[in-house]
Every structure is written in C-alpha cells, then in structure tokens.
Amino acid sequence: MVIGLFGLAGAGGALAAPWAGRLADRGRATTTTGVATALLATSWIAMWAGASILGLLVAGIVLLDVGTQSLHV
C-alpha cells in the first residue's frame, strides 16, 4: 500500500509541467526557475525531517517531483 502512495505522488509532477510550461512561454522563465528551485530546497528539508514520518516523506517527494518537472520545462 505504501508504495502506491509514491506512485500517486509522481502524478504531481505531471500536473505541474503544463503550468510551468505556460509560465515559461509567457516570458516568466526566470520566475519559474526560481520557484522550482525553492520547491526543490523545500523538498529536501521535508524529506530530511520526514525520515520517520511518512506524510512528510511523501510531501517531500511530491515537492521534489514538481520542482524537477518545472525545471525541465
């Protein structure tokens, strides 16, 4: 069951990619990159703090996926 949560967490990145792409197309690439980088930093903090708390770990993975997908646009 827990592994299924990680699969669902990956859907967050797929949902973030079109949003980040639209912002970049409108000339907001710098803003998109800044927000994505902040999300990545926050994700590492959440995963570190969530080493023993499943909810924080999943939140960190979602933020990591969203931040990475947004940077790749």
PDB file with one MODEL, atoms N, CA, C and O in Angstrom:
MODEL        1
ATOM      1  N   MET A   1       0.820  -1.193   0.000  1.00  0.00           N
ATOM      2  CA  MET A   1       0.000   0.000   0.000  1.00  0.00           C
ATOM      3  C   MET A   1       0.866   1.261   0.000  1.00  0.00           C
ATOM      4  O   MET A   1       0.554   2.224  -0.701  1.00  0.00           O
ATOM      5  N   VAL A   2       1.930   1.263   0.765  1.00  0.00           N
ATOM      6  CA  VAL A   2       2.777   2.454   0.868  1.00  0.00           C
ATOM      7  C   VAL A   2       3.409   2.769  -0.479  1.00  0.00           C
ATOM      8  O   VAL A   2       3.518   3.936  -0.856  1.00  0.00           O
ATOM      9  N   ILE A   3       3.825   1.744  -1.203  1.00  0.00           N
ATOM     10  CA  ILE A   3       4.454   2.001  -2.495  1.00  0.00           C
ATOM     11  C   ILE A   3       3.484   2.673  -3.464  1.00  0.00           C
ATOM     12  O   ILE A   3       3.909   3.429  -4.338  1.00  0.00           O
ATOM     13  N   GLY A   4       2.202   2.409  -3.321  1.00  0.00           N
ATOM     14  CA  GLY A   4       1.192   3.072  -4.146  1.00  0.00           C
ATOM     15  C   GLY A   4       1.134   4.565  -3.897  1.00  0.00           C
ATOM     16  O   GLY A   4       0.852   5.340  -4.810  1.00  0.00           O
ATOM     17  N   LEU A   5       1.402   4.975  -2.657  1.00  0.00           N
ATOM     18  CA  LEU A   5       1.430   6.408  -2.347  1.00  0.00           C
ATOM     19  C   LEU A   5       2.530   7.116  -3.128  1.00  0.00           C
ATOM     20  O   LEU A   5       2.363   8.254  -3.566  1.00  0.00           O
ATOM     21  N   PHE A   6       3.651   6.432  -3.294  1.00  0.00           N
ATOM     22  CA  PHE A   6       4.753   7.035  -4.032  1.00  0.00           C
ATOM     23  C   PHE A   6       4.405   7.148  -5.514  1.00  0.00           C
ATOM     24  O   PHE A   6       4.821   8.097  -6.178  1.00  0.00           O
ATOM     25  N   GLY A   7       3.651   6.195  -6.030  1.00  0.00           N
ATOM     26  CA  GLY A   7       3.191   6.288  -7.416  1.00  0.00           C
ATOM     27  C   GLY A   7       2.247   7.452  -7.617  1.00  0.00           C
ATOM     28  O   GLY A   7       2.336   8.163  -8.618  1.00  0.00           O
ATOM     29  N   LEU A   8       1.346   7.651  -6.676  1.00  0.00           N
ATOM     30  CA  LEU A   8       0.429   8.790  -6.757  1.00  0.00           C
ATOM     31  C   LEU A   8       1.167  10.108  -6.580  1.00  0.00           C
ATOM     32  O   LEU A   8       0.794  11.121  -7.171  1.00  0.00           O
ATOM     33  N   ALA A   9       2.200  10.090  -5.775  1.00  0.00           N
ATOM     34  CA  ALA A   9       2.988  11.304  -5.567  1.00  0.00           C
ATOM     35  C   ALA A   9       3.627  11.758  -6.874  1.00  0.00           C
ATOM     36  O   ALA A   9       3.786  12.957  -7.101  1.00  0.00           O
ATOM     37  N   GLY A  10       3.992  10.818  -7.728  1.00  0.00           N
ATOM     38  CA  GLY A  10       4.594  11.167  -9.012  1.00  0.00           C
ATOM     39  C   GLY A  10       3.649  11.889  -9.947  1.00  0.00           C
ATOM     40  O   GLY A  10       4.092  12.567 -10.875  1.00  0.00           O
ATOM     41  N   ALA A  11       2.354  11.754  -9.718  1.00  0.00           N
ATOM     42  CA  ALA A  11       1.380  12.446 -10.566  1.00  0.00           C
ATOM     43  C   ALA A  11       1.464  13.963 -10.385  1.00  0.00           C
ATOM     44  O   ALA A  11       1.078  14.715 -11.280  1.00  0.00           O
ATOM     45  N   GLY A  12       1.959  14.410  -9.250  1.00  0.00           N
ATOM     46  CA  GLY A  12       2.086  15.848  -9.013  1.00  0.00           C
ATOM     47  C   GLY A  12       2.998  16.523 -10.013  1.00  0.00           C
ATOM     48  O   GLY A  12       2.716  17.630 -10.473  1.00  0.00           O
ATOM     49  N   GLY A  13       4.073  15.871 -10.346  1.00  0.00           N
ATOM     50  CA  GLY A  13       4.995  16.429 -11.332  1.00  0.00           C
ATOM     51  C   GLY A  13       4.372  16.519 -12.709  1.00  0.00           C
ATOM     52  O   GLY A  13       4.590  17.489 -13.435  1.00  0.00           O
ATOM     53  N   ALA A  14       3.601  15.517 -13.064  1.00  0.00           N
ATOM     54  CA  ALA A  14       2.933  15.536 -14.368  1.00  0.00           C
ATOM     55  C   ALA A  14       1.909  16.658 -14.443  1.00  0.00           C
ATOM     56  O   ALA A  14       1.686  17.229 -15.510  1.00  0.00           O
ATOM     57  N   LEU A  15       1.296  16.968 -13.331  1.00  0.00           N
ATOM     58  CA  LEU A  15       0.318  18.065 -13.308  1.00  0.00           C
ATOM     59  C   LEU A  15       0.986  19.434 -13.309  1.00  0.00           C
ATOM     60  O   LEU A  15       0.396  20.414 -13.764  1.00  0.00           O
ATOM     61  N   ALA A  16       2.207  19.503 -12.805  1.00  0.00           N
ATOM     62  CA  ALA A  16       2.911  20.792 -12.714  1.00  0.00           C
ATOM     63  C   ALA A  16       3.569  21.194 -14.027  1.00  0.00           C
ATOM     64  O   ALA A  16       3.763  22.384 -14.277  1.00  0.00           O
ATOM     65  N   ALA A  17       3.913  20.232 -14.863  1.00  0.00           N
ATOM     66  CA  ALA A  17       4.653  20.537 -16.091  1.00  0.00           C
ATOM     67  C   ALA A  17       3.906  21.497 -17.024  1.00  0.00           C
ATOM     68  O   ALA A  17       4.519  22.450 -17.505  1.00  0.00           O
ATOM     69  N   PRO A  18       2.614  21.293 -17.302  1.00  0.00           N
ATOM     70  CA  PRO A  18       1.925  22.255 -18.182  1.00  0.00           C
ATOM     71  C   PRO A  18       1.863  23.669 -17.591  1.00  0.00           C
ATOM     72  O   PRO A  18       1.971  24.661 -18.311  1.00  0.00           O
ATOM     73  N   TRP A  19       1.689  23.738 -16.280  1.00  0.00           N
ATOM     74  CA  TRP A  19       1.633  25.045 -15.627  1.00  0.00           C
ATOM     75  C   TRP A  19       2.972  25.765 -15.780  1.00  0.00           C
ATOM     76  O   TRP A  19       3.014  26.947 -16.120  1.00  0.00           O
ATOM     77  N   ALA A  20       4.047  25.053 -15.531  1.00  0.00           N
ATOM     78  CA  ALA A  20       5.375  25.657 -15.653  1.00  0.00           C
ATOM     79  C   ALA A  20       5.668  26.029 -17.100  1.00  0.00           C
ATOM     80  O   ALA A  20       6.280  27.064 -17.363  1.00  0.00           O
ATOM     81  N   GLY A  21       5.242  25.203 -18.030  1.00  0.00           N
ATOM     82  CA  GLY A  21       5.446  25.496 -19.448  1.00  0.00           C
ATOM     83  C   GLY A  21       4.723  26.758 -19.884  1.00  0.00           C
ATOM     84  O   GLY A  21       5.270  27.571 -20.630  1.00  0.00           O
ATOM     85  N   ARG A  22       3.487  26.919 -19.416  1.00  0.00           N
ATOM     86  CA  ARG A  22       2.735  28.137 -19.764  1.00  0.00           C
ATOM     87  C   ARG A  22       3.405  29.384 -19.205  1.00  0.00           C
ATOM     88  O   ARG A  22       3.483  30.409 -19.883  1.00  0.00           O
ATOM     89  N   LEU A  23       3.888  29.298 -17.973  1.00  0.00           N
ATOM     90  CA  LEU A  23       4.591  30.454 -17.396  1.00  0.00           C
ATOM     91  C   LEU A  23       5.856  30.780 -18.190  1.00  0.00           C
ATOM     92  O   LEU A  23       6.141  31.947 -18.461  1.00  0.00           O
ATOM     93  N   ALA A  24       6.604  29.754 -18.556  1.00  0.00           N
ATOM     94  CA  ALA A  24       7.840  29.980 -19.323  1.00  0.00           C
ATOM     95  C   ALA A  24       7.529  30.572 -20.690  1.00  0.00           C
ATOM     96  O   ALA A  24       8.257  31.443 -21.167  1.00  0.00           O
ATOM     97  N   ASP A  25       6.456  30.110 -21.324  1.00  0.00           N
ATOM     98  CA  ASP A  25       6.071  30.637 -22.633  1.00  0.00           C
ATOM     99  C   ASP A  25       5.646  32.094 -22.567  1.00  0.00           C
ATOM    100  O   ASP A  25       5.752  32.818 -23.557  1.00  0.00           O
ATOM    101  N   ARG A  26       5.172  32.522 -21.429  1.00  0.00           N
ATOM    102  CA  ARG A  26       4.749  33.917 -21.249  1.00  0.00           C
ATOM    103  C   ARG A  26       5.904  34.817 -20.838  1.00  0.00           C
ATOM    104  O   ARG A  26       5.690  35.977 -20.487  1.00  0.00           O
ATOM    105  N   GLY A  27       7.121  34.296 -20.879  1.00  0.00           N
ATOM    106  CA  GLY A  27       8.283  35.109 -20.547  1.00  0.00           C
ATOM    107  C   GLY A  27       8.630  35.112 -19.076  1.00  0.00           C
ATOM    108  O   GLY A  27       9.391  35.966 -18.622  1.00  0.00           O
ATOM    109  N   ARG A  28       8.090  34.178 -18.329  1.00  0.00           N
ATOM    110  CA  ARG A  28       8.342  34.102 -16.890  1.00  0.00           C
ATOM    111  C   ARG A  28       9.275  32.935 -16.547  1.00  0.00           C
ATOM    112  O   ARG A  28       9.129  32.305 -15.500  1.00  0.00           O
ATOM    113  N   ALA A  29      10.226  32.656 -17.428  1.00  0.00           N
ATOM    114  CA  ALA A  29      11.131  31.528 -17.209  1.00  0.00           C
ATOM    115  C   ALA A  29      11.975  31.718 -15.953  1.00  0.00           C
ATOM    116  O   ALA A  29      12.231  30.758 -15.226  1.00  0.00           O
ATOM    117  N   THR A  30      12.403  32.936 -15.698  1.00  0.00           N
ATOM    118  CA  THR A  30      13.215  33.196 -14.511  1.00  0.00           C
ATOM    119  C   THR A  30      12.403  32.957 -13.238  1.00  0.00           C
ATOM    120  O   THR A  30      12.899  32.367 -12.279  1.00  0.00           O
ATOM    121  N   THR A  31      11.169  33.413 -13.237  1.00  0.00           N
ATOM    122  CA  THR A  31      10.293  33.191 -12.091  1.00  0.00           C
ATOM    123  C   THR A  31      10.031  31.706 -11.895  1.00  0.00           C
ATOM    124  O   THR A  31      10.073  31.203 -10.772  1.00  0.00           O
ATOM    125  N   THR A  32       9.760  31.008 -12.990  1.00  0.00           N
ATOM    126  CA  THR A  32       9.511  29.572 -12.924  1.00  0.00           C
ATOM    127  C   THR A  32      10.721  28.839 -12.358  1.00  0.00           C
ATOM    128  O   THR A  32      10.581  27.943 -11.525  1.00  0.00           O
ATOM    129  N   THR A  33      11.901  29.221 -12.813  1.00  0.00           N
ATOM    130  CA  THR A  33      13.126  28.583 -12.319  1.00  0.00           C
ATOM    131  C   THR A  33      13.328  28.870 -10.835  1.00  0.00           C
ATOM    132  O   THR A  33      13.720  27.978 -10.083  1.00  0.00           O
ATOM    133  N   GLY A  34      13.071  30.072 -10.415  1.00  0.00           N
ATOM    134  CA  GLY A  34      13.220  30.423  -9.004  1.00  0.00           C
ATOM    135  C   GLY A  34      12.261  29.664  -8.106  1.00  0.00           C
ATOM    136  O   GLY A  34      12.649  29.170  -7.048  1.00  0.00           O
ATOM    137  N   VAL A  35      11.006  29.571  -8.529  1.00  0.00           N
ATOM    138  CA  VAL A  35      10.005  28.838  -7.742  1.00  0.00           C
ATOM    139  C   VAL A  35      10.353  27.353  -7.702  1.00  0.00           C
ATOM    140  O   VAL A  35      10.251  26.713  -6.655  1.00  0.00           O
ATOM    141  N   ALA A  36      10.761  26.812  -8.842  1.00  0.00           N
ATOM    142  CA  ALA A  36      11.108  25.389  -8.899  1.00  0.00           C
ATOM    143  C   ALA A  36      12.312  25.086  -8.006  1.00  0.00           C
ATOM    144  O   ALA A  36      12.342  24.056  -7.332  1.00  0.00           O
ATOM    145  N   THR A  37      13.287  25.965  -8.000  1.00  0.00           N
ATOM    146  CA  THR A  37      14.460  25.768  -7.146  1.00  0.00           C
ATOM    147  C   THR A  37      14.079  25.833  -5.671  1.00  0.00           C
ATOM    148  O   THR A  37      14.586  25.054  -4.863  1.00  0.00           O
ATOM    149  N   ALA A  38      13.199  26.748  -5.321  1.00  0.00           N
ATOM    150  CA  ALA A  38      12.721  26.838  -3.936  1.00  0.00           C
ATOM    151  C   ALA A  38      11.960  25.576  -3.546  1.00  0.00           C
ATOM    152  O   ALA A  38      12.089  25.093  -2.421  1.00  0.00           O
ATOM    153  N   LEU A  39      11.167  25.041  -4.475  1.00  0.00           N
ATOM    154  CA  LEU A  39      10.449  23.793  -4.200  1.00  0.00           C
ATOM    155  C   LEU A  39      11.418  22.639  -3.974  1.00  0.00           C
ATOM    156  O   LEU A  39      11.196  21.802  -3.100  1.00  0.00           O
ATOM    157  N   LEU A  40      12.487  22.593  -4.756  1.00  0.00           N
ATOM    158  CA  LEU A  40      13.477  21.541  -4.575  1.00  0.00           C
ATOM    159  C   LEU A  40      14.147  21.643  -3.208  1.00  0.00           C
ATOM    160  O   LEU A  40      14.328  20.634  -2.527  1.00  0.00           O
ATOM    161  N   ALA A  41      14.512  22.849  -2.809  1.00  0.00           N
ATOM    162  CA  ALA A  41      15.144  23.027  -1.495  1.00  0.00           C
ATOM    163  C   ALA A  41      14.182  22.638  -0.376  1.00  0.00           C
ATOM    164  O   ALA A  41      14.579  21.995   0.596  1.00  0.00           O
ATOM    165  N   THR A  42      12.926  23.027  -0.514  1.00  0.00           N
ATOM    166  CA  THR A  42      11.919  22.677   0.482  1.00  0.00           C
ATOM    167  C   THR A  42      11.702  21.168   0.530  1.00  0.00           C
ATOM    168  O   THR A  42      11.475  20.597   1.596  1.00  0.00           O
ATOM    169  N   SER A  43      11.774  20.531  -0.635  1.00  0.00           N
ATOM    170  CA  SER A  43      11.561  19.083  -0.667  1.00  0.00           C
ATOM    171  C   SER A  43      12.641  18.347   0.103  1.00  0.00           C
ATOM    172  O   SER A  43      12.352  17.378   0.805  1.00  0.00           O
ATOM    173  N   TRP A  44      13.883  18.795  -0.022  1.00  0.00           N
ATOM    174  CA  TRP A  44      14.961  18.140   0.707  1.00  0.00           C
ATOM    175  C   TRP A  44      14.785  18.318   2.212  1.00  0.00           C
ATOM    176  O   TRP A  44      15.060  17.396   2.981  1.00  0.00           O
ATOM    177  N   ILE A  45      14.333  19.481   2.632  1.00  0.00           N
ATOM    178  CA  ILE A  45      14.081  19.718   4.058  1.00  0.00           C
ATOM    179  C   ILE A  45      12.949  18.817   4.547  1.00  0.00           C
ATOM    180  O   ILE A  45      13.048  18.221   5.620  1.00  0.00           O
ATOM    181  N   ALA A  46      11.880  18.718   3.769  1.00  0.00           N
ATOM    182  CA  ALA A  46      10.746  17.873   4.158  1.00  0.00           C
ATOM    183  C   ALA A  46      11.151  16.402   4.219  1.00  0.00           C
ATOM    184  O   ALA A  46      10.743  15.683   5.131  1.00  0.00           O
ATOM    185  N   MET A  47      11.952  15.952   3.253  1.00  0.00           N
ATOM    186  CA  MET A  47      12.365  14.545   3.272  1.00  0.00           C
ATOM    187  C   MET A  47      13.324  14.265   4.429  1.00  0.00           C
ATOM    188  O   MET A  47      13.281  13.183   5.014  1.00  0.00           O
ATOM    189  N   TRP A  48      14.172  15.208   4.759  1.00  0.00           N
ATOM    190  CA  TRP A  48      15.076  15.033   5.891  1.00  0.00           C
ATOM    191  C   TRP A  48      14.268  14.959   7.187  1.00  0.00           C
ATOM    192  O   TRP A  48      14.497  14.089   8.027  1.00  0.00           O
ATOM    193  N   ALA A  49      13.324  15.885   7.334  1.00  0.00           N
ATOM    194  CA  ALA A  49      12.503  15.903   8.544  1.00  0.00           C
ATOM    195  C   ALA A  49      11.535  14.723   8.574  1.00  0.00           C
ATOM    196  O   ALA A  49      11.119  14.289   9.648  1.00  0.00           O
ATOM    197  N   GLY A  50      11.183  14.213   7.423  1.00  0.00           N
ATOM    198  CA  GLY A  50      10.213  13.126   7.340  1.00  0.00           C
ATOM    199  C   GLY A  50      10.821  11.750   7.317  1.00  0.00           C
ATOM    200  O   GLY A  50      10.185  10.795   6.873  1.00  0.00           O
ATOM    201  N   ALA A  51      12.050  11.632   7.792  1.00  0.00           N
ATOM    202  CA  ALA A  51      12.705  10.323   7.796  1.00  0.00           C
ATOM    203  C   ALA A  51      11.907   9.300   8.598  1.00  0.00           C
ATOM    204  O   ALA A  51      11.962   8.106   8.302  1.00  0.00           O
ATOM    205  N   SER A  52      11.178   9.745   9.590  1.00  0.00           N
ATOM    206  CA  SER A  52      10.381   8.822  10.390  1.00  0.00           C
ATOM    207  C   SER A  52       8.885   9.117  10.318  1.00  0.00           C
ATOM    208  O   SER A  52       8.090   8.466  10.998  1.00  0.00           O
ATOM    209  N   ILE A  53       8.498  10.093   9.500  1.00  0.00           N
ATOM    210  CA  ILE A  53       7.083  10.455   9.362  1.00  0.00           C
ATOM    211  C   ILE A  53       6.705  10.305   7.894  1.00  0.00           C
ATOM    212  O   ILE A  53       7.183  11.058   7.045  1.00  0.00           O
ATOM    213  N   LEU A  54       5.858   9.344   7.599  1.00  0.00           N
ATOM    214  CA  LEU A  54       5.522   9.017   6.218  1.00  0.00           C
ATOM    215  C   LEU A  54       4.903  10.197   5.471  1.00  0.00           C
ATOM    216  O   LEU A  54       5.209  10.402   4.297  1.00  0.00           O
ATOM    217  N   GLY A  55       4.048  10.970   6.119  1.00  0.00           N
ATOM    218  CA  GLY A  55       3.392  12.096   5.465  1.00  0.00           C
ATOM    219  C   GLY A  55       4.376  13.148   4.976  1.00  0.00           C
ATOM    220  O   GLY A  55       4.234  13.674   3.872  1.00  0.00           O
ATOM    221  N   LEU A  56       5.369  13.454   5.796  1.00  0.00           N
ATOM    222  CA  LEU A  56       6.379  14.431   5.385  1.00  0.00           C
ATOM    223  C   LEU A  56       7.252  13.887   4.264  1.00  0.00           C
ATOM    224  O   LEU A  56       7.662  14.624   3.366  1.00  0.00           O
ATOM    225  N   LEU A  57       7.529  12.600   4.326  1.00  0.00           N
ATOM    226  CA  LEU A  57       8.328  11.987   3.271  1.00  0.00           C
ATOM    227  C   LEU A  57       7.598  12.055   1.932  1.00  0.00           C
ATOM    228  O   LEU A  57       8.197  12.401   0.914  1.00  0.00           O
ATOM    229  N   VAL A  58       6.316  11.729   1.930  1.00  0.00           N
ATOM    230  CA  VAL A  58       5.529  11.795   0.696  1.00  0.00           C
ATOM    231  C   VAL A  58       5.427  13.235   0.207  1.00  0.00           C
ATOM    232  O   VAL A  58       5.543  13.490  -0.992  1.00  0.00           O
ATOM    233  N   ALA A  59       5.209  14.184   1.125  1.00  0.00           N
ATOM    234  CA  ALA A  59       5.148  15.598   0.734  1.00  0.00           C
ATOM    235  C   ALA A  59       6.467  16.039   0.111  1.00  0.00           C
ATOM    236  O   ALA A  59       6.476  16.767  -0.882  1.00  0.00           O
ATOM    237  N   GLY A  60       7.577  15.599   0.694  1.00  0.00           N
ATOM    238  CA  GLY A  60       8.882  15.933   0.132  1.00  0.00           C
ATOM    239  C   GLY A  60       9.069  15.365  -1.262  1.00  0.00           C
ATOM    240  O   GLY A  60       9.643  16.020  -2.131  1.00  0.00           O
ATOM    241  N   ILE A  61       8.592  14.158  -1.476  1.00  0.00           N
ATOM    242  CA  ILE A  61       8.717  13.545  -2.800  1.00  0.00           C
ATOM    243  C   ILE A  61       7.853  14.271  -3.821  1.00  0.00           C
ATOM    244  O   ILE A  61       8.268  14.463  -4.964  1.00  0.00           O
ATOM    245  N   VAL A  62       6.660  14.672  -3.416  1.00  0.00           N
ATOM    246  CA  VAL A  62       5.798  15.443  -4.332  1.00  0.00           C
ATOM    247  C   VAL A  62       6.478  16.755  -4.696  1.00  0.00           C
ATOM    248  O   VAL A  62       6.522  17.122  -5.871  1.00  0.00           O
ATOM    249  N   LEU A  63       7.005  17.461  -3.713  1.00  0.00           N
ATOM    250  CA  LEU A  63       7.689  18.728  -3.989  1.00  0.00           C
ATOM    251  C   LEU A  63       8.918  18.514  -4.865  1.00  0.00           C
ATOM    252  O   LEU A  63       9.199  19.321  -5.752  1.00  0.00           O
ATOM    253  N   LEU A  64       9.644  17.441  -4.621  1.00  0.00           N
ATOM    254  CA  LEU A  64      10.813  17.123  -5.439  1.00  0.00           C
ATOM    255  C   LEU A  64      10.409  16.889  -6.887  1.00  0.00           C
ATOM    256  O   LEU A  64      11.063  17.384  -7.805  1.00  0.00           O
ATOM    257  N   ASP A  65       9.338  16.140  -7.090  1.00  0.00           N
ATOM    258  CA  ASP A  65       8.885  15.841  -8.443  1.00  0.00           C
ATOM    259  C   ASP A  65       8.365  17.090  -9.153  1.00  0.00           C
ATOM    260  O   ASP A  65       8.667  17.316 -10.325  1.00  0.00           O
ATOM    261  N   VAL A  66       7.590  17.888  -8.443  1.00  0.00           N
ATOM    262  CA  VAL A  66       7.058  19.119  -9.035  1.00  0.00           C
ATOM    263  C   VAL A  66       8.196  20.079  -9.387  1.00  0.00           C
ATOM    264  O   VAL A  66       8.210  20.660 -10.472  1.00  0.00           O
ATOM    265  N   GLY A  67       9.142  20.242  -8.472  1.00  0.00           N
ATOM    266  CA  GLY A  67      10.271  21.133  -8.728  1.00  0.00           C
ATOM    267  C   GLY A  67      11.116  20.665  -9.886  1.00  0.00           C
ATOM    268  O   GLY A  67      11.528  21.476 -10.716  1.00  0.00           O
ATOM    269  N   THR A  68      11.385  19.374  -9.962  1.00  0.00           N
ATOM    270  CA  THR A  68      12.200  18.840 -11.061  1.00  0.00           C
ATOM    271  C   THR A  68      11.495  18.977 -12.395  1.00  0.00           C
ATOM    272  O   THR A  68      12.104  19.386 -13.384  1.00  0.00           O
ATOM    273  N   GLN A  69      10.207  18.635 -12.430  1.00  0.00           N
ATOM    274  CA  GLN A  69       9.455  18.769 -13.679  1.00  0.00           C
ATOM    275  C   GLN A  69       9.397  20.235 -14.146  1.00  0.00           C
ATOM    276  O   GLN A  69       9.478  20.524 -15.340  1.00  0.00           O
ATOM    277  N   SER A  70       9.257  21.141 -13.184  1.00  0.00           N
ATOM    278  CA  SER A  70       9.179  22.562 -13.532  1.00  0.00           C
ATOM    279  C   SER A  70      10.514  23.073 -14.064  1.00  0.00           C
ATOM    280  O   SER A  70      10.538  23.938 -14.939  1.00  0.00           O
ATOM    281  N   LEU A  71      11.617  22.553 -13.552  1.00  0.00           N
ATOM    282  CA  LEU A  71      12.925  22.977 -14.057  1.00  0.00           C
ATOM    283  C   LEU A  71      13.219  22.413 -15.445  1.00  0.00           C
ATOM    284  O   LEU A  71      13.976  23.011 -16.209  1.00  0.00           O
ATOM    285  N   HIS A  72      12.636  21.287 -15.769  1.00  0.00           N
ATOM    286  CA  HIS A  72      12.911  20.646 -17.060  1.00  0.00           C
ATOM    287  C   HIS A  72      12.087  21.211 -18.206  1.00  0.00           C
ATOM    288  O   HIS A  72      12.284  20.826 -19.359  1.00  0.00           O
ATOM    289  N   VAL A  73      11.178  22.107 -17.907  1.00  0.00           N
ATOM    290  CA  VAL A  73      10.315  22.666 -18.965  1.00  0.00           C
ATOM    291  C   VAL A  73      11.069  23.650 -19.797  1.00  0.00           C
ATOM    292  O   VAL A  73      10.512  24.222 -20.733  1.00  0.00           O
TER     293      VAL A  73
ENDMDL
END
